[in-house]
Amino acid sequence: MSAPSAISLEGVGKRFTKYEDTPMLVSRVLQLRNRTRRSSLWALRGASFEVTRGECIGVIGRNGSGKSTLLQMLAGVTAPTEGRVTVRGRVAPLISVGVGFHPELTGRENVYVNATILGLTREEVDARFEEIVEFSEIGDFIDTPVKFYSSGMFVRLGFSVSVLAEPDVLLIDEVLAVGDLAFQMKCFGRMEELRAAGTTIVIVTHNLNAVRRLCERTLVVHQGEIRHDGGTLEALSTYHELIGELDETTSSAPVGGSLQTADILDVDLVGEDGQPTRHVDAGERVAVEATVRFRRPVLEPRVSLTISSEGGTHVYGEHWPLPSGQPPNPATELKVRIAFQPVLATGSYTVNLGLASGKEDAAPRPAPLFFFVTGRPLVRGIADLGGEVTIDDERGGFAGS
C-alpha cells in the first residue's frame, strides 16, 4: 500500500464576495443608497491534485490567476468554499514579507515566536538559534526591533526560521524575489537539501528560471483553473501560450485612417521541426511565420521583427523590404517567414512583428508572442556570447566553457 500524499486537494474552490458599489459614509448618512450590490468571484475552482512526500512543485500563472489563494488554503490561512484540502505534517509557510513578525519585537524575539508557531520547543530553538542567525546574515541586527528591518532582512530572517525548522511541507510565495541574488542562490541550495531530505516544497513564483531549476513538475493556474499539471518544460510552454491568448485582444497597436492598408495574420513561432512552440533552446534555429494581407496598394512595404526581454529591454530588432517590385495589389497575401537564433540567457522573451511604409506603420501590430529560452545554466544577463576559459598550469592546458 502506497504512503499517503503530503498534500491532497479534491475539487477545491474558493469564492469571495465582490462589493461593486460600496457607498461612502455621506451616502449612508443621507440614505441616498439603501443597498450595496454584491456578486460572487471564484478565485479558484475545481482544483484536484496530489503532491507526494519529497516532491518539489512549482505554481505559475499571471497576477490574479488564483495562485496565492491556492497557497493560502494550503497554509490554512483561508478555508476552501468547496472541496477538501489535506496537508500532512509540520507546515512552514513563507507567503508574505514579515508575516508572523511583530514589529515591536526584536529579531531574536521574533525567531522564538515564529519557531514556536511552527511547532518547535524552546529547547529546539535554542539548539538552532545560532544557525538561524548565521543563515540569515543579520547577526548585527538580531537584537534590533524588526520594524527597522528592510524587506530583504525580513525575508532572510523569515526564510531562515522556516527552513531550519525542518518542516514536512514548505510553502513559498513570491517573497524570495525581494532578496538579493546571492541570498536567492543560497535559498535554492537549501531548498534542494530539504527536498533531498524528504521535505515537500510548493513554490509560487514569477521566476520561471527558478521553477525550471527546482521543479520537475509545475502547475499552471489560469483564470482560477488549473490548466496544466505535469512536466515543467511543458508548463512553461503552456504559460506563454496562455499569455498570448489573453493579449490578443489588448495588444494590437491602432493605425490611423488611410495608413491602415494591411493586416498581419496567423503569427506563430515554430521550432526546427516546423511545429509551433513557446519553449526553445538557446541557439536553436526558430522562425516567426505570418501572413500579410493587403487592403490596398502599399508603397515600399517592409516587415520588422523585435525581441524584448521580460523586463522590457530591447534585445534585437531588424527590418526587411518585402520582395515586390510594385506596390502589392489589394487582397494580395504574402507568407512571411523570419528565421533567427535566440542566443540568449535563460528567461522569458517577447517577439513582435510590424509592417511599415515609409516612416509609418501600415498595419495594426498583432499581439506579441511570448516564449521561454532555456540556455546554459551559468549565463547571466541577456545575450549568451559563448564565453570559454583556458587555463595553463604546470600539468598542461585546460579549456572549458
ABEGO torsion letter per residue (X at the ends): XBBBBABBBBGBBBBBBBBABBBBAAAAAAGABABBBBBBBBABBGBBBBBBBGBBBBBBEBBGAGAAAAAAAAAGABBBABEBBBBBEBBBBBABBGBGBBAABBAAAAAAAAAAAAGBBAAAAAAAAAAAAAAAGAAAAAABBAAABBAAAAAAAAAAAAAAAGBABBBBBAAAAABBAAAAAAAAAAAAAAAAAGBBBBBBBABAAAAAAABABBBBBBGGBBABBEBAAAAAAAAAAAAAAAAAAAABBBBBEAABABBBBGBBBBBAAGBBBABBBBGBBBBBBBBBBBABBBBGBBBBBBBBBAAGBBABBBBBBBBBABBBBBGBBBBBBBBBBBBBBBEBBBBBBBBBBEABBABBBBBBBBBBBBBBAABBEABBAGBBBBBBBAAEBBBBX
